[in-house]
Amino acid sequence: MGFESHVSSDDDFVLLPARSGQASMPSVFKVPRLKGHDMYEITVSELQQHFSSGDITSKDYTQYCLNRIQACNPYLEAVIEANPDALAIAEVLDVERASGKVRGPLHGIPVLVKDNMATSDRMQTTAGSWALLGSIVPKDAHIVSLLREAGAVILGKSNLDEWAGMRCSYYSTGFSARGGQCRNPFDLTREPSGSSSGSAVGVSANLVPLAFGTETDTSIIGPALANGVVGIKPTVGLTSRGGVIPVSETQDSVGPFGRTVADAVLALDVIAGADDDDNLSTQPGRKQPSSYFAYVTDRRSLKGATFGLPMKRFWDVAPAPQRAVVEKLINLIRRAGATIVEVDMPCAEERLHTDGRWDWERYGESDPAKSEITVSKVQTYYLMERYLSQLKNTPMRTLEDLVAYNDENSGAEGGKPDHLPAFPHGQDLFHRCVTTKGIKDETYYSALHHCQSQCRENGIDAALLYTKPTTNRSQTLDALLFCDIKMGGQCIAAQAGYPIISVPIGLDPDGMPVSLTLQHTAWEEARLVKWASAIEDLVLNEIGPRPTPTFKNHLRKNVPVEYAWKYPGAPKWGSSRV
């Protein structure tokens, strides 16, 4: 079968050059120079060159990022709080560098971490909720400790869907009671997607070069797509969840955001690793090369590659305005010497609606033994109790305590329906978690087995095994490629626990970012890094650089926010993402 492009001419849709520069953006968002050097879209490697030459110090750049957050955050609401010790940390790292000690490629680089990652310092860790204000964590989350050891400056905590989106079924993405409504820098009336909203927005808006998020289902890749940045959602267990406020034992994953594949991969190299506090990070069969950055390559590697396009429930239903943008890139990939074939996931018709839209609560009421939400409700209950038990200086010990707090403070937390526009259903999902009491019954185990087997063996793995019709010979494809605006592909990968990388490639006719996502089986991040970097290099050389924000409607403060993309049948506003 040949992929049928729906692009009628090269003038129908704009791919790039999408970077408008800074001329058209409101002055408050313009990225100023630092000591005469251009900081707009600066990369980690470029920063290291400045640090090494002494033109700019880490303290200089850390102060620069803090100034930028102070100027832009009242509009974007991407950062919940800044680290009061950031400048002192940067100064120590500058002294180390001057003495000849450089810890690695993140030495002196300011980063944001999501506000569900424990930091044992003067910052709060609250998952965006007032309920945990003042609580004291026992130690840094494992990935935070790895970042500190690598010399990164923890600049602050990023905003998120409160409780990583687990408190209710329908809400305004990027909203938390403590952090407010995070906004998309391409159009501030649109959703940033979630739940790792602030991390993606902070990178896209040039507040920081790198940030870190978590994903249960769509929470890294969704914001990466909506905000036009590179996102890496690793295989569950490649990065530790130790010290991260949990949702799912079998789906939660920690990953980076960057403006380039290389930057994101440098960050992945730092945070990937086993941790005794996370049994999935020490499981048998876990694979990790010595460096993922070693797999970064260029467009010449595309020659001879074979990629699959999952059709049924994915490409067949991808919205036309955004699909046309990605199709142009598919044609470029083919011209670069790669083969493009059509494939299907046998599980797609059961796991996804006919229109291919994301819905992690599908079958939750009608057939719970098939539902992803059945598993997450049980896991959230017992994992939350386990996490809360380790905290000091808080009365919060159970999910019931959190529910009661939200009800008692409903004016601030929206615990009851319609008390806050961002949470029209209050905390209905928390209530359903409570009813499970964390009991792993027969329905739970049936649902876990069904979701994993369908999305692994009968899903991504099946699509990757391609049989050539003319020869009847089978081969494993190099990657699966998606135009995943409706996020169905992310939903399948979430239940499988498999990795995804997103690469921003252009803008749709409405000026919103469009990305290509790449998927493979467990522990194959190295393959995805190779192909994502090759495709990014192809885009850079054939079309242009990353699409950059224009900060349209920067004075608007609508809650709820509108859905990120416009197409026939699109939701009216940003809804549940975890």
RODO-2510 file (C-alpha; in nm, 4 decimals, decimal comma):
residues 578
     n   res          X          Y          Z
     1     m     0,0000     0,0000     0,0000
     2     g     0,1236     0,3502    -0,0763
     3     f     0,0628     0,6377     0,1647
     4     e    -0,1949     0,8651     0,0092
     5     s    -0,1090     1,2271     0,0745
     6     h    -0,3979     1,4683     0,1176
     7     v    -0,1815     1,7676     0,0323
     8     s    -0,2967     1,9063    -0,3009
     9     s    -0,0182     2,1602    -0,3435
    10     d     0,2798     2,3033    -0,1614
    11     d     0,0880     2,6257    -0,0994
    12     d    -0,2063     2,4792     0,0920
    13     f    -0,0490     2,4849     0,4356
    14     v     0,2489     2,6481     0,5981
    15     l     0,5181     2,4181     0,7336
    16     l     0,7948     2,6689     0,7957
    17     p     0,9788     2,9015     0,8083
    18     a     0,7619     2,9279     1,1173
    19     r     1,0020     3,1184     1,3367
    20     s     0,8797     3,4732     1,3181
    21     g     1,1686     3,6101     1,5184
    22     q     1,0944     3,8605     1,7886
    23     a     0,9717     4,1501     1,5797
    24     s     0,6037     4,0585     1,6003
    25     m     0,5840     3,9604     1,9681
    26     p     0,4796     4,1958     2,2493
    27     s     0,7840     4,3681     2,3955
    28     v     0,7546     4,2050     2,7382
    29     f     0,8263     3,8639     2,5836
    30     k     1,1241     3,9643     2,3703
    31     v     1,4401     3,7790     2,4689
    32     p     1,7069     4,0394     2,5523
    33     r     2,0762     3,9988     2,4891
    34     l     2,3100     3,9092     2,7745
    35     k     2,6474     4,0847     2,7769
    36     g     2,6047     4,1427     2,4040
    37     h     2,5217     3,7784     2,3248
    38     d     2,2003     3,6595     2,1579
    39     m     2,0056     3,4365     2,3977
    40     y     1,7057     3,3677     2,1736
    41     e     1,6636     2,9909     2,1299
    42     i     2,0098     2,9328     2,2799
    43     t     2,1077     2,5670     2,3169
    44     v     2,2774     2,3855     2,6037
    45     s     2,5981     2,3392     2,4019
    46     e     2,6067     2,7099     2,3140
    47     l     2,5639     2,7997     2,6801
    48     q     2,8509     2,5696     2,7728
    49     q     3,0722     2,7468     2,5189
    50     h     2,9904     3,0800     2,6820
    51     f     3,0528     2,9393     3,0305
    52     s     3,3844     2,7864     2,9227
    53     s     3,5093     3,1061     2,7595
    54     g     3,4057     3,3170     3,0583
    55     d     3,1919     3,5464     2,8430
    56     i     2,8942     3,4536     3,0605
    57     t     2,8887     3,2792     3,3974
    58     s     2,6258     3,0421     3,5251
    59     k     2,5332     3,3040     3,7844
    60     d     2,4872     3,5608     3,5055
    61     y     2,2583     3,3306     3,3126
    62     t     2,0686     3,2143     3,6209
    63     q     1,9931     3,5763     3,7099
    64     y     1,8945     3,6331     3,3468
    65     c     1,6429     3,3447     3,3625
    66     l     1,5036     3,4685     3,6944
    67     n     1,4558     3,8135     3,5409
    68     r     1,2783     3,6603     3,2451
    69     i     1,0462     3,4595     3,4695
    70     q     0,9656     3,7743     3,6665
    71     a     0,8759     3,9586     3,3446
    72     c     0,6836     3,6838     3,1616
    73     n     0,5312     3,4656     3,4295
    74     p     0,2460     3,7019     3,5234
    75     y     0,1134     3,6349     3,1724
    76     l     0,2115     3,2698     3,1234
    77     e     0,1789     3,1379     3,4817
    78     a     0,4246     2,8605     3,3951
    79     v     0,6344     2,8771     3,7129
    80     i     0,4836     2,8220     4,0576
    81     e     0,7889     2,9421     4,2483
    82     a     1,1535     3,0258     4,1956
    83     n     1,4324     2,8728     4,3991
    84     p     1,5609     3,1327     4,6495
    85     d     1,8987     2,9556     4,6507
    86     a     1,9438     2,9410     4,2722
    87     l     2,2001     3,2213     4,2492
    88     a     2,4069     3,0821     4,5332
    89     i     2,4079     2,7378     4,3697
    90     a     2,5131     2,8895     4,0366
    91     e     2,7956     3,0806     4,2049
    92     v     2,9319     2,7601     4,3618
    93     l     2,9213     2,5898     4,0220
    94     d     3,1114     2,8821     3,8684
    95     v     3,3821     2,8409     4,1323
    96     e     3,4024     2,4704     4,0497
    97     r     3,4424     2,5489     3,6812
    98     a     3,7133     2,8033     3,7526
    99     s     3,9035     2,5374     3,9474
   100     g     3,8879     2,3006     3,6510
   101     k     3,5965     2,0854     3,7651
   102     v     3,3112     2,0535     3,5156
   103     r     3,0590     1,7880     3,6128
   104     g     2,9129     1,7386     3,2657
   105     p     2,7066     1,9023     2,9901
   106     l     2,4464     2,0352     3,2350
   107     h     2,7017     2,2035     3,4633
   108     g     2,5595     2,5455     3,5488
   109     i     2,2463     2,5055     3,3347
   110     p     1,9247     2,6375     3,4982
   111     v     1,6297     2,3960     3,4748
   112     l     1,2696     2,3758     3,5947
   113     v     1,1206     2,0691     3,7597
   114     k     0,7495     1,9969     3,7825
   115     d     0,5845     2,0707     4,1157
   116     n     0,5213     1,7023     4,1803
   117     m     0,8960     1,6316     4,2135
   118     a     1,0249     1,6505     4,5703
   119     t     1,2997     1,9030     4,6416
   120     s     1,4544     1,8969     4,9868
   121     d     1,5274     2,2678     4,9948
   122     r     1,3414     2,5923     5,0630
   123     m     1,0873     2,5319     4,7849
   124     q     0,7474     2,3692     4,8272
   125     t     0,6390     2,0393     4,6691
   126     t     0,2602     2,0500     4,6365
   127     a     0,1387     1,9132     4,2996
   128     g    -0,0182     2,2560     4,2588
   129     s    -0,2479     2,2102     4,5590
   130     w    -0,2786     2,4257     4,8687
   131     a    -0,3321     2,1044     5,0670
   132     l     0,0419     2,0282     5,0846
   133     l     0,1594     2,3823     5,1541
   134     g     0,4291     2,3713     5,4233
   135     s     0,4795     1,9952     5,4044
   136     i     0,8385     1,8727     5,4298
   137     v     0,9658     1,5984     5,2004
   138     p     1,2158     1,3399     5,3343
   139     k     1,4675     1,3927     5,0520
   140     d     1,5055     1,5037     4,6910
   141     a     1,3266     1,3033     4,4260
   142     h     1,5798     1,0714     4,2644
   143     i     1,5875     1,2651     3,9378
   144     v     1,6370     1,5924     4,1279
   145     s     1,9364     1,4433     4,3080
   146     l     2,0779     1,3288     3,9728
   147     l     2,0326     1,6772     3,8285
   148     r     2,2091     1,8350     4,1250
   149     e     2,4968     1,5851     4,0963
   150     a     2,5256     1,6721     3,7254
   151     g     2,5622     2,0414     3,8100
   152     a     2,2204     2,1621     3,6969
   153     v     2,0742     2,4626     3,8785
   154     i     1,7221     2,3833     4,0002
   155     l     1,5737     2,7222     3,9123
   156     g     1,2187     2,6598     4,0264
   157     k     0,9014     2,4547     4,0171
   158     s     0,6782     2,4491     3,7099
   159     n     0,2996     2,4700     3,7085
   160     l     0,0882     2,1678     3,6183
   161     d    -0,2585     2,0191     3,6062
   162     e    -0,3263     1,9999     3,9789
   163     w    -0,2424     1,6538     4,1161
   164     a    -0,1157     1,5745     3,7632
   165     g    -0,4752     1,5697     3,6388
   166     m    -0,5955     1,2878     3,8631
   167     r    -0,8455     1,4794     4,0747
   168     c    -1,1254     1,5142     3,8184
   169     s    -1,2386     1,3897     3,4792
   170     y    -1,2921     1,7238     3,3084
   171     y    -1,0962     2,0399     3,3778
   172     s    -0,8925     2,3204     3,2243
   173     t    -0,5470     2,1827     3,1461
   174     g    -0,2553     2,3632     3,3043
   175     f    -0,4618     2,4889     3,5966
   176     s    -0,3716     2,4423     3,9596
   177     a    -0,5095     2,6236     4,2609
   178     r    -0,1620     2,7266     4,3723
   179     g    -0,0147     2,8072     4,0307
   180     g    -0,3149     2,9494     3,8437
   181     q    -0,3875     2,8934     3,4744
   182     c    -0,0740     2,8137     3,2743
   183     r    -0,1054     2,9450     2,9181
   184     n     0,0146     2,8474     2,5730
   185     p     0,2761     3,0979     2,4452
   186     f     0,1565     3,0646     2,0859
   187     d    -0,1891     3,1884     2,1866
   188     l    -0,2624     3,2598     2,5510
   189     t    -0,6320     3,1771     2,5101
   190     r    -0,5413     2,8183     2,4167
   191     e    -0,4567     2,5262     2,6410
   192     p    -0,0930     2,4393     2,7111
   193     s    -0,2067     2,0744     2,7421
   194     g    -0,1061     1,8861     3,0533
   195     s    -0,0235     1,7763     3,2990
   196     s     0,3400     1,8924     3,2559
   197     s     0,2184     2,2272     3,1269
   198     g     0,4580     2,4718     3,2879
   199     s     0,7649     2,2680     3,1990
   200     a     0,6798     2,2720     2,8281
   201     v     0,5754     2,6390     2,8310
   202     g     0,8911     2,7425     3,0169
   203     v     1,1126     2,5852     2,7504
   204     s     0,9045     2,7060     2,4560
   205     a     0,8905     3,0660     2,5821
   206     n     1,2689     3,0783     2,6379
   207     l     1,2376     3,1042     3,0163
   208     v     1,4792     2,8108     3,0570
   209     p     1,6661     2,5823     2,8168
   210     l     1,5488     2,2586     2,9835
   211     a     1,2644     2,1388     3,2039
   212     f     1,1340     1,8110     3,3375
   213     g     0,7883     1,6610     3,3541
   214     t     0,6014     1,3425     3,4294
   215     e     0,3595     1,1391     3,2229
   216     t     0,0958     0,8853     3,3092
   217     d    -0,0916     0,9269     2,9806
   218     t    -0,0108     1,2175     2,7412
   219     s     0,1381     1,4426     3,0136
   220     i     0,4809     1,4976     2,8542
   221     i     0,4098     1,4508     2,4852
   222     g     0,0777     1,6381     2,4905
   223     p     0,2357     1,9606     2,6237
   224     a     0,5366     1,9130     2,3939
   225     l     0,3011     1,9069     2,0939
   226     a     0,0870     2,1984     2,2081
   227     n     0,3862     2,4221     2,2857
   228     g     0,6146     2,3221     1,9986
   229     v     0,9077     2,1680     2,1877
   230     v     1,0885     1,8350     2,1949
   231     g     0,9530     1,5999     2,4586
   232     i     1,0809     1,2566     2,5573
   233     k     0,8539     1,0189     2,7442
   234     p     1,0793     0,7246     2,8389
   235     t     0,9908     0,3596     2,8858
   236     v     0,8414     0,3154     3,2310
   237     g     1,1372     0,2297     3,4539
   238     l     1,4118     0,3992     3,2518
   239     t     1,3879     0,6966     3,4879
   240     s     1,3038     0,6677     3,8556
   241     r     0,9727     0,7858     4,0002
   242     g     1,1220     0,7866     4,3527
   243     g     1,0113     1,1022     4,5338
   244     v     0,7574     1,1978     4,2660
   245     i     0,3966     1,2479     4,3742
   246     p     0,2377     0,9433     4,2097
   247     v    -0,0582     0,8546     3,9905
   248     s     0,0238     0,5133     3,8429
   249     e     0,2732     0,2452     3,9395
   250     t     0,2686     0,0921     3,5908
   251     q     0,2481     0,4039     3,3721
   252     d     0,4204     0,6980     3,5419
   253     s     0,7415     0,8107     3,3716
   254     v     0,9760     1,1108     3,4120
   255     g     1,1192     1,2830     3,1052
   256     p     1,2743     1,6043     2,9683
   257     f     1,1692     1,8951     2,7484
   258     g     1,4128     2,0843     2,5251
   259     r     1,4072     2,3109     2,2234
   260     t     1,6228     2,0641     2,0290
   261     v     1,6543     1,6871     2,0286
   262     a     2,0192     1,7152     2,1338
   263     d     1,9321     1,9265     2,4380
   264     a     1,6553     1,6906     2,5487
   265     v     1,8830     1,3895     2,5036
   266     l     2,1597     1,5472     2,7119
   267     a     1,9001     1,5813     2,9864
   268     l     1,7818     1,2224     2,9398
   269     d     2,1368     1,0967     2,9834
   270     v     2,1472     1,2624     3,3263
   271     i     1,8154     1,1373     3,4632
   272     a     1,8092     0,7813     3,3221
   273     g     1,9198     0,5228     3,5736
   274     a     1,8168     0,2606     3,8264
   275     d     1,6964     0,3493     4,1752
   276     d     1,6352     0,1108     4,4639
   277     d     1,3269     0,3153     4,5588
   278     d     1,1602     0,2295     4,2258
   279     n     1,1333    -0,1425     4,1535
   280     l     1,0458    -0,0910     3,7867
   281     s     1,3794     0,0857     3,7382
   282     t     1,5602    -0,2302     3,8504
   283     q     1,3418    -0,4852     3,6711
   284     p     1,4961    -0,7730     3,4736
   285     g     1,5352    -0,6921     3,1043
   286     r     1,5839    -0,3203     3,1584
   287     k     1,8195    -0,1795     2,8912
   288     q     2,0158     0,1453     2,8922
   289     p     2,3207     0,2349     2,6824
   290     s     2,6067     0,4309     2,8333
   291     s     2,4893     0,7420     2,6468
   292     y     2,1816     0,8264     2,4423
   293     f     2,3575     1,1348     2,3099
   294     a     2,5914     0,9046     2,1168
   295     y     2,2929     0,8170     1,8962
   296     v     2,2239     1,1736     1,7836
   297     t     2,2781     1,1873     1,4082
   298     d     2,1831     1,3838     1,0962
   299     r     1,9500     1,3554     0,7971
   300     r     2,1877     1,1309     0,6012
   301     s     2,0960     0,8433     0,8334
   302     l     1,7427     0,8394     0,6925
   303     k     1,8595     0,6671     0,3744
   304     g     1,7535     0,3041     0,3923
   305     a     1,5301     0,3437     0,6993
   306     t     1,1748     0,2054     0,7001
   307     f     0,9017     0,3788     0,8978
   308     g     0,5437     0,2734     0,9589
   309     l     0,2357     0,4946     0,9591
   310     p    -0,0387     0,3414     1,1785
   311     m    -0,3527     0,4090     0,9780
   312     k    -0,6706     0,2823     1,1437
   313     r    -0,7805     0,5163     1,4261
   314     f    -0,4612     0,7213     1,3782
   315     w    -0,3674     0,8621     1,0363
   316     d    -0,7115     0,7834     0,8960
   317     v    -0,8714     1,0214     1,1464
   318     a    -0,5928     1,2794     1,1911
   319     p    -0,7428     1,6294     1,1503
   320     a    -0,6877     1,7620     0,7986
   321     p    -0,5272     2,1011     0,8840
   322     q    -0,2570     1,9431     1,0985
   323     r    -0,2247     1,6215     0,8982
   324     a    -0,1380     1,8226     0,5875
   325     v     0,1580     1,9786     0,7701
   326     v     0,2954     1,6392     0,8766
   327     e     0,2352     1,4862     0,5323
   328     k     0,4728     1,7376     0,3816
   329     l     0,7421     1,6158     0,6168
   330     i     0,6605     1,2531     0,5381
   331     n     0,7234     1,3323     0,1719
   332     l     1,0585     1,4898     0,2628
   333     i     1,1556     1,1828     0,4661
   334     r     1,0761     0,9644     0,1661
   335     r     1,2857     1,1888    -0,0608
   336     a     1,5741     1,1553     0,1868
   337     g     1,5841     0,7833     0,1075
   338     a     1,3527     0,6293     0,3671
   339     t     1,0689     0,3897     0,2920
   340     i     0,7237     0,4736     0,4293
   341     v     0,4729     0,1897     0,4758
   342     e     0,1183     0,1707     0,6098
   343     v     0,0536    -0,0477     0,9128
   344     d    -0,2192    -0,1048     1,1698
   345     m    -0,2439    -0,1815     1,5377
   346     p    -0,4855    -0,4730     1,5853
   347     c    -0,5918    -0,3265     1,9217
   348     a    -0,6805     0,0182     1,7877
   349     e    -1,0489    -0,0384     1,7232
   350     e    -1,1035    -0,1702     2,0747
   351     r    -0,8834     0,0784     2,2617
   352     l    -0,9868     0,3979     2,0786
   353     h    -1,3120     0,5610     1,9714
   354     t    -1,3948     0,5672     1,6011
   355     d    -1,2644     0,9240     1,5744
   356     g    -0,9340     0,8215     1,7364
   357     r    -0,9562     1,0645     2,0276
   358     w    -0,7789     1,0128     2,3580
   359     d    -0,9991     0,8800     2,6365
   360     w    -0,8292     0,7093     2,9257
   361     e    -1,1644     0,6534     3,0985
   362     r    -1,3054     0,4471     2,8117
   363     y    -1,4878     0,1359     2,9437
   364     g    -1,4570     0,2721     3,2977
   365     e    -1,8272     0,2260     3,3637
   366     s    -1,9408    -0,0116     3,0892
   367     d    -1,6611    -0,2722     3,1087
   368     p    -1,4117    -0,1888     3,3859
   369     a    -1,2087    -0,5073     3,3275
   370     k    -1,0920    -0,3470     2,9997
   371     s    -1,0348     0,0048     3,1286
   372     e    -0,7133     0,1944     3,1901
   373     i    -0,8859     0,4079     3,4538
   374     t    -0,9717     0,0973     3,6588
   375     v    -0,6024     0,0406     3,7185
   376     s    -0,5090     0,4031     3,7848
   377     k    -0,7890     0,4559     4,0399
   378     v    -0,6599     0,1691     4,2544
   379     q    -0,2942     0,2620     4,2160
   380     t    -0,3492     0,6308     4,2908
   381     y    -0,5178     0,5438     4,6197
   382     y    -0,2430     0,3273     4,7664
   383     l     0,0472     0,5169     4,6103
   384     m    -0,0806     0,8503     4,7427
   385     e    -0,1137     0,7096     5,0925
   386     r     0,2409     0,5750     5,0701
   387     y     0,3759     0,9119     4,9529
   388     l     0,1863     1,1165     5,2132
   389     s     0,3052     0,8900     5,4944
   390     q     0,6634     1,0059     5,4359
   391     l     0,5875     1,3780     5,4715
   392     k     0,6377     1,5882     5,7818
   393     n     0,4558     1,9027     5,8922
   394     t     0,1236     1,8164     5,7295
   395     p    -0,2022     1,6574     5,8492
   396     m    -0,2541     1,5061     5,5036
   397     r    -0,2104     1,1292     5,5307
   398     t    -0,4708     0,9759     5,2983
   399     l    -0,6589     1,0528     4,9814
   400     e    -0,9661     1,1033     5,2001
   401     d    -0,7775     1,3846     5,3785
   402     l    -0,7119     1,5560     5,0448
   403     v    -1,0747     1,5223     4,9402
   404     a    -1,1919     1,6703     5,2716
   405     y    -0,9437     1,9592     5,2388
   406     n    -1,0669     2,0403     4,8891
   407     d    -1,4281     2,0420     5,0097
   408     e    -1,3498     2,2520     5,3154
   409     n    -1,1587     2,5014     5,1007
   410     s    -1,3738     2,4772     4,7922
   411     g    -1,3531     2,8474     4,7127
   412     a    -0,9785     2,8096     4,6599
   413     e    -0,9580     2,4444     4,5538
   414     g    -1,2868     2,3893     4,3702
   415     g    -1,3528     2,0650     4,5518
   416     k    -1,7242     2,0902     4,4904
   417     p    -1,8729     2,1012     4,1388
   418     d    -1,8929     2,4430     3,9736
   419     h    -1,7079     2,6266     4,2520
   420     l    -1,4202     2,7026     4,0143
   421     p    -1,4573     2,7358     3,6354
   422     a    -1,1433     2,5263     3,5884
   423     f    -1,2961     2,2329     3,7798
   424     p    -1,6632     2,2084     3,6778
   425     h    -1,6807     1,8507     3,8078
   426     g    -1,5032     1,9285     4,1331
   427     q    -1,2948     1,6257     4,2307
   428     d    -1,5059     1,3424     4,0926
   429     l    -1,2069     1,1268     4,0006
   430     f    -1,0593     1,1535     4,3498
   431     h    -1,3951     1,0366     4,4859
   432     r    -1,3844     0,7338     4,2570
   433     c    -1,0292     0,6558     4,3661
   434     v    -1,1429     0,6620     4,7276
   435     t    -1,4144     0,4039     4,6623
   436     t    -1,1487     0,1506     4,5526
   437     k    -0,9611     0,1709     4,8867
   438     g    -0,6592     0,0661     4,6802
   439     i    -0,7742    -0,2952     4,6678
   440     k    -0,6299    -0,5003     4,3817
   441     d    -0,9285    -0,7210     4,3080
   442     e    -0,9963    -0,9506     4,0126
   443     t    -1,1275    -0,6640     3,8014
   444     y    -0,8101    -0,4659     3,8652
   445     y    -0,5810    -0,7494     3,7579
   446     s    -0,7975    -0,8236     3,4531
   447     a    -0,7853    -0,4607     3,3456
   448     l    -0,4088    -0,4357     3,3966
   449     h    -0,3394    -0,7499     3,1960
   450     h    -0,5860    -0,6569     2,9226
   451     c    -0,4568    -0,3007     2,8743
   452     q    -0,0926    -0,4052     2,8697
   453     s    -0,1312    -0,7053     2,6394
   454     q    -0,3553    -0,5189     2,3986
   455     c    -0,1290    -0,2163     2,3747
   456     r     0,1968    -0,4125     2,3700
   457     e     0,1719    -0,7430     2,1810
   458     n    -0,1518    -0,6555     2,0032
   459     g    -0,0641    -0,2910     1,9592
   460     i     0,2733    -0,1240     1,9116
   461     d     0,4738    -0,4478     1,8833
   462     a     0,2349    -0,5829     1,6213
   463     a     0,2539    -0,2623     1,4168
   464     l     0,6346    -0,2656     1,4302
   465     l     0,6507    -0,6139     1,2784
   466     y     0,5934    -0,5417     0,9122
   467     t     0,5488    -0,8092     0,6454
   468     k     0,6337    -0,6918     0,2951
   469     p     0,3451    -0,7969     0,0670
   470     t     0,5642    -0,8641    -0,2378
   471     t     0,8080    -1,0966    -0,0596
   472     n     0,6106    -1,2087     0,2476
   473     r     0,9225    -1,1371     0,4520
   474     s     0,8911    -0,9746     0,7941
   475     q     1,1065    -0,6999     0,9401
   476     t     1,1040    -0,4787     1,2480
   477     l     1,0375    -0,1204     1,1472
   478     d     1,2732     0,1550     1,2539
   479     a     0,9907     0,3550     1,4155
   480     l     0,6212     0,4327     1,3979
   481     l     0,5365     0,7897     1,2949
   482     f     0,2229     0,9761     1,4064
   483     c     0,0358     1,2987     1,3541
   484     d    -0,1000     1,2574     1,7061
   485     i    -0,3098     1,5700     1,7565
   486     k    -0,5932     1,3580     1,9003
   487     m    -0,3403     1,1813     2,1270
   488     g    -0,4630     0,8276     2,0608
   489     g    -0,1098     0,7103     1,9888
   490     q     0,0059     0,8481     2,3210
   491     c    -0,2776     0,6661     2,4951
   492     i    -0,1648     0,3316     2,3509
   493     a     0,2001     0,3943     2,4438
   494     a     0,0975     0,4968     2,7953
   495     q    -0,0819     0,1697     2,8626
   496     a     0,2060    -0,0252     2,7084
   497     g     0,4643     0,1698     2,9083
   498     y     0,6574     0,2347     2,5852
   499     p     0,8647     0,5398     2,4812
   500     i     0,7750     0,8373     2,2612
   501     i     0,9697     1,1359     2,1253
   502     s     0,8060     1,4430     1,9729
   503     v     0,9729     1,6744     1,7214
   504     p     0,8180     2,0145     1,6365
   505     i     0,8009     2,0584     1,2598
   506     g     0,5795     2,3557     1,1752
   507     l     0,2585     2,5508     1,2223
   508     d    -0,0977     2,4803     1,1220
   509     p    -0,3036     2,7460     0,9359
   510     d    -0,4117     2,8860     1,2745
   511     g    -0,0523     2,9483     1,3836
   512     m    -0,0410     2,6630     1,6352
   513     p     0,2535     2,4209     1,6493
   514     v     0,2423     2,0795     1,4842
   515     s     0,4794     1,7959     1,5669
   516     l     0,5735     1,4511     1,4487
   517     t     0,5820     1,1822     1,7175
   518     l     0,7943     0,8670     1,6988
   519     q     0,7256     0,5445     1,8892
   520     h     0,8939     0,2098     1,9415
   521     t     0,8884    -0,0821     2,1839
   522     a     1,0258    -0,0876     2,5394
   523     w     1,3848     0,0282     2,6024
   524     e     1,4351     0,1458     2,2425
   525     e     1,4979     0,5113     2,3252
   526     a     1,8307     0,4935     2,1401
   527     r     1,6508     0,4125     1,8143
   528     l     1,4061     0,6962     1,8697
   529     v     1,6885     0,9407     1,9445
   530     k     1,8617     0,8416     1,6201
   531     w     1,5541     0,8902     1,4025
   532     a     1,4197     1,1973     1,5823
   533     s     1,7548     1,3753     1,5490
   534     a     1,7830     1,2766     1,1823
   535     i     1,4325     1,4061     1,1099
   536     e     1,4970     1,7269     1,3056
   537     d     1,8116     1,7845     1,0969
   538     l     1,6105     1,7229     0,7798
   539     v     1,3523     1,9810     0,8857
   540     l     1,6232     2,2317     0,9794
   541     n     1,7997     2,1995     0,6453
   542     e     1,4996     2,1645     0,4143
   543     i     1,2537     2,3962     0,5852
   544     g     1,3849     2,5904     0,8816
   545     p     1,4205     2,5989     1,2604
   546     r     1,1707     2,5259     1,5362
   547     p     0,8455     2,7230     1,5224
   548     t     0,8630     2,9852     1,7944
   549     p     0,5864     3,1490     1,9996
   550     t     0,4254     3,4777     1,9046
   551     f     0,2344     3,5297     2,2334
   552     k    -0,0932     3,6106     2,0641
   553     n    -0,3724     3,7378     2,2927
   554     h    -0,1186     3,7951     2,5702
   555     l    -0,3575     4,0014     2,7841
   556     r    -0,6337     3,7415     2,7933
   557     k    -0,7058     3,5518     3,1158
   558     n    -0,9889     3,3188     3,0134
   559     v    -1,0597     3,0156     3,2327
   560     p    -1,1165     2,7535     3,1097
   561     v    -0,8703     2,7776     2,8228
   562     e    -0,9717     2,6777     2,4710
   563     y    -0,8522     2,3574     2,3052
   564     a    -0,5074     2,3924     2,1459
   565     w    -0,6004     2,3113     1,7857
   566     k    -0,8971     2,3994     1,5660
   567     y    -1,0503     2,1409     1,3335
   568     p    -1,3992     2,0042     1,2665
   569     g    -1,5169     1,8193     1,5759
   570     a    -1,2408     1,9521     1,8029
   571     p    -1,3228     1,9955     2,1746
   572     k    -1,4174     2,3481     2,2761
   573     w    -1,1708     2,3696     2,5607
   574     g    -0,8758     2,1901     2,7135
   575     s    -0,9917     1,8910     2,9139
   576     s    -0,8436     1,6069     3,1154
   577     r    -0,4799     1,5062     3,0535
   578     v    -0,2679     1,3051     3,2968
***
